[in-house]
Amino acid sequence: MLTYERRRFVLELLKKEGKVEVNKLAQQLNVSPMTIRRDLDALSEQGLAFRTRGGAISPNINYELPLEEKMVSRAEVKSRIGERAAALIEENESILLDAGTTCLALARRVQSMHLTVITTDVRIAFELYRSPTIKLIVLGGIVQANVGAITGSFAEEMIESLTVDKAFIGTSAVDNGLFLSTPTLEKASLKRKFIKNANSAILLADSSKFGRSSLFKICHLEQLDLVITDDRLDDFFVQEMEAVGVNYDLVEG
């Protein structure tokens, strides 16, 4: 089977089942796992698949990756986004860190700063609780299994009583209309409150999140003060953001 035929088969399977596994594909197509990994990497670069540990999922599927898989997905790019975001933070500010691995990358950059940090992510809390210079506030609620995000009415009530200098927001998807979305109603509601109760709201999202959609809308990019992503972002989104006046910053992808 030629390369383009093999990749077309993978795309058809992704469309039908929503996800594929490297080892199963290798057996089905009688090729090595390394060949399948190269195929999936190529499809991912084209925005046709989203790489996971051991396989890939459809870029349009309403599915939230486990934390372990998020950690290995575009880790270097997320680190650079976190570094760029950290440069915006000043000593003694209050910041809100949304759940997710890109905000986790930011948390790792601010451990020695004097800050008040509010978060809904148990991994971020674990990363920062030892810091003697950070006042850490963890919003209460239900911890999402395999992801480590805290959601629910308790978290919403807590954030309503706070005003933070900067909120750093994550998202599962940014669609072609520049709307952020997420797989769960609870997360969408909580993220809207983050934006409402911050003096400045900043989206941290690598370019793989663009051109995708999830079930529950959060807001339009116009409602945010800044978008930090990477320079692999399709020109379509750059032009659309410029057309409506969205401030953005591109790190090396």
C-alpha positions as CSV (number, residue, x, y, z in Angstrom):
1,M,0.0,0.0,0.0
2,L,1.4,3.4,-1.0
3,T,1.8,6.2,1.6
4,Y,-1.1,8.3,0.4
5,E,-3.4,5.2,0.3
6,R,-2.3,4.3,3.9
7,R,-3.0,7.8,5.2
8,R,-6.3,8.0,3.4
9,F,-7.3,4.7,5.2
10,V,-6.3,6.2,8.5
11,L,-8.3,9.4,7.8
12,E,-11.4,7.3,6.9
13,L,-11.0,5.3,10.2
14,L,-10.6,8.5,12.2
15,K,-13.8,9.9,10.6
16,K,-15.6,6.6,11.4
17,E,-14.4,5.8,14.9
18,G,-12.9,9.1,16.2
19,K,-9.6,7.6,17.2
20,V,-6.9,5.1,16.1
21,E,-4.1,3.2,17.8
22,V,-0.6,2.8,16.4
23,N,-0.2,-1.0,17.1
24,K,-3.6,-1.9,15.7
25,L,-3.0,0.1,12.6
26,A,0.4,-1.5,12.1
27,Q,-1.2,-4.9,12.3
28,Q,-4.1,-4.0,10.0
29,L,-1.8,-2.5,7.3
30,N,1.1,-4.9,7.8
31,V,3.7,-2.1,8.4
32,S,5.9,-1.2,11.3
33,P,4.6,0.9,14.2
34,M,7.3,3.5,13.3
35,T,5.7,3.9,9.8
36,I,2.3,4.5,11.4
37,R,3.8,7.0,13.8
38,R,5.3,8.9,10.9
39,D,1.9,8.8,9.1
40,L,0.1,10.2,12.2
41,D,2.7,12.9,12.7
42,A,2.3,14.0,9.1
43,L,-1.5,14.1,9.5
44,S,-1.1,16.0,12.7
45,E,1.1,18.6,11.0
46,Q,-1.7,19.1,8.4
47,G,-4.3,19.5,11.2
48,L,-6.1,16.3,10.1
49,A,-5.4,14.4,13.3
50,F,-4.5,15.1,16.9
51,R,-1.7,13.0,18.3
52,T,-2.1,11.1,21.5
53,R,0.1,8.7,23.4
54,G,-0.1,5.5,21.3
55,G,-2.3,6.9,18.5
56,A,-4.4,9.8,17.4
57,I,-7.9,11.2,17.6
58,S,-10.0,13.2,15.1
59,P,-9.3,17.0,15.5
60,N,-13.1,17.6,15.7
61,I,-14.0,15.1,18.3
62,N,-15.6,16.3,21.5
63,Y,-13.2,14.4,23.7
64,E,-10.9,15.5,26.6
65,L,-7.5,13.9,26.7
66,P,-6.3,12.4,30.0
67,L,-3.6,14.5,31.7
68,E,-0.8,12.1,30.8
69,E,-1.5,12.5,27.1
70,K,-1.9,16.2,27.4
71,M,1.5,16.4,29.0
72,V,3.3,14.9,25.9
73,S,1.3,16.8,23.3
74,R,3.4,19.7,21.9
75,A,5.2,20.0,25.2
76,E,8.0,22.3,23.8
77,V,5.6,24.7,22.3
78,K,3.5,24.8,25.4
79,S,6.7,25.6,27.4
80,R,7.5,28.5,25.1
81,I,3.9,29.8,25.4
82,G,4.2,29.6,29.2
83,E,7.5,31.5,29.1
84,R,6.0,34.3,27.0
85,A,3.0,34.5,29.4
86,A,5.2,34.6,32.4
87,A,6.9,37.7,31.0
88,L,3.6,39.5,31.4
89,I,3.3,38.9,35.1
90,E,4.6,41.5,37.6
91,E,5.7,40.9,41.2
92,N,2.9,40.9,43.8
93,E,0.1,40.5,41.3
94,S,-2.8,38.1,41.7
95,I,-3.2,35.6,38.8
96,L,-5.7,32.9,38.0
97,L,-4.4,29.8,36.2
98,D,-7.0,27.7,34.4
99,A,-6.7,23.9,34.4
100,G,-4.5,22.5,31.6
101,T,-0.9,21.7,30.6
102,T,-0.2,25.1,29.0
103,C,-1.1,26.9,32.2
104,L,1.0,24.3,34.0
105,A,3.9,25.3,31.9
106,L,3.3,28.9,33.0
107,A,3.1,27.9,36.6
108,R,6.6,26.3,36.4
109,R,7.9,29.7,35.3
110,V,6.6,31.7,38.2
111,Q,7.5,29.6,41.2
112,S,10.1,32.1,42.6
113,M,7.9,35.2,42.1
114,H,5.9,36.9,44.9
115,L,2.3,36.2,43.7
116,T,-1.2,35.2,44.7
117,V,-2.1,32.3,42.5
118,I,-5.7,31.0,42.2
119,T,-6.2,27.7,40.3
120,T,-8.6,25.0,39.5
121,D,-5.9,22.5,38.6
122,V,-4.6,19.9,41.1
123,R,-1.4,19.5,39.2
124,I,-0.7,23.2,39.2
125,A,-1.5,23.3,43.0
126,F,1.0,20.4,43.5
127,E,3.6,22.3,41.5
128,L,3.3,25.5,43.5
129,Y,2.4,24.6,47.1
130,R,6.0,24.3,48.2
131,S,6.9,27.8,47.0
132,P,7.5,30.2,50.0
133,T,6.8,33.2,47.9
134,I,3.4,32.2,46.5
135,K,0.1,32.5,48.2
136,L,-1.9,29.6,46.7
137,I,-5.6,29.5,46.6
138,V,-7.3,26.3,45.1
139,L,-10.9,26.7,44.1
140,G,-13.0,23.9,45.6
141,G,-15.3,21.5,43.8
142,I,-15.4,18.2,41.9
143,V,-12.1,16.9,40.6
144,Q,-12.4,15.6,37.0
145,A,-11.0,12.1,36.9
146,N,-7.9,11.6,34.7
147,V,-7.7,15.3,34.0
148,G,-7.3,16.9,37.4
149,A,-9.5,19.9,36.7
150,I,-11.8,21.2,39.4
151,T,-15.3,22.2,38.4
152,G,-18.7,22.8,40.0
153,S,-20.8,25.4,41.8
154,F,-18.4,25.7,44.7
155,A,-15.6,26.8,42.4
156,E,-18.0,29.2,40.6
157,E,-19.0,30.8,43.9
158,M,-15.4,31.2,45.0
159,I,-14.3,32.9,41.8
160,E,-17.3,35.3,42.0
161,S,-15.9,36.6,45.3
162,L,-12.5,37.5,43.8
163,T,-11.0,40.0,41.3
164,V,-7.7,39.0,39.9
165,D,-5.1,41.1,38.0
166,K,-4.7,38.5,35.2
167,A,-6.5,35.3,34.3
168,F,-4.8,32.8,32.0
169,I,-7.3,30.7,30.2
170,G,-7.0,27.4,28.4
171,T,-9.4,25.9,25.8
172,S,-10.1,22.7,24.0
173,A,-10.9,24.4,20.7
174,V,-11.1,27.6,18.7
175,D,-13.5,27.3,15.8
176,N,-13.4,29.1,12.4
177,G,-15.7,31.8,13.9
178,L,-13.1,32.5,16.6
179,F,-15.3,31.0,19.4
180,L,-13.7,29.1,22.2
181,S,-15.4,25.9,23.3
182,T,-14.9,23.0,25.7
183,P,-16.5,19.5,26.1
184,T,-18.3,20.1,29.3
185,L,-21.0,22.7,30.4
186,E,-19.4,23.0,33.8
187,K,-16.0,24.1,32.3
188,A,-17.6,26.5,29.9
189,S,-19.5,28.2,32.7
190,L,-16.4,28.4,35.0
191,K,-14.2,29.8,32.3
192,R,-16.7,32.6,31.6
193,K,-16.5,33.6,35.2
194,F,-12.7,33.6,35.1
195,I,-12.9,36.1,32.3
196,K,-15.5,38.2,34.0
197,N,-13.6,38.5,37.2
198,A,-10.2,39.4,35.8
199,N,-8.8,42.8,34.9
200,S,-7.1,41.1,32.0
201,A,-7.9,37.8,30.4
202,I,-5.3,36.0,28.3
203,L,-5.8,32.8,26.2
204,L,-2.9,30.3,26.2
205,A,-3.5,27.8,23.3
206,D,-1.1,26.2,20.9
207,S,-2.1,26.3,17.2
208,S,-3.4,22.7,17.2
209,K,-6.4,24.0,19.1
210,F,-7.5,26.2,16.2
211,G,-9.8,25.0,13.6
212,R,-11.6,22.6,16.0
213,S,-14.9,22.8,17.8
214,S,-16.3,21.3,21.0
215,L,-19.8,21.1,22.4
216,F,-20.1,24.1,24.7
217,K,-19.1,27.6,23.7
218,I,-17.2,29.8,26.2
219,C,-16.8,33.2,24.4
220,H,-15.5,34.9,21.3
221,L,-11.8,35.8,21.1
222,E,-12.8,39.5,21.1
223,Q,-13.7,39.2,24.7
224,L,-10.1,38.4,25.6
225,D,-7.3,40.9,26.0
226,L,-4.6,38.8,24.4
227,V,-4.1,35.4,22.6
228,I,-0.7,33.7,23.0
229,T,-0.2,30.8,20.5
230,D,2.5,29.7,18.1
231,D,3.6,30.6,14.6
232,R,2.3,27.4,13.1
233,L,-1.1,29.0,13.3
234,D,-2.9,29.0,9.9
235,D,-2.9,32.3,8.1
236,F,-6.7,32.2,8.1
237,F,-6.9,32.7,11.8
238,V,-4.2,35.4,11.8
239,Q,-6.3,37.3,9.3
240,E,-9.5,36.7,11.1
241,M,-8.1,37.9,14.4
242,E,-6.6,41.0,12.8
243,A,-10.0,41.8,11.1
244,V,-11.8,42.0,14.4
245,G,-9.0,43.6,16.4
246,V,-7.9,40.6,18.5
247,N,-4.5,41.1,20.1
248,Y,-2.2,38.1,19.6
249,D,1.4,37.0,20.2
250,L,3.1,34.2,18.3
251,V,5.9,32.1,19.8
252,E,8.1,29.8,17.8
253,G,6.2,26.6,16.9
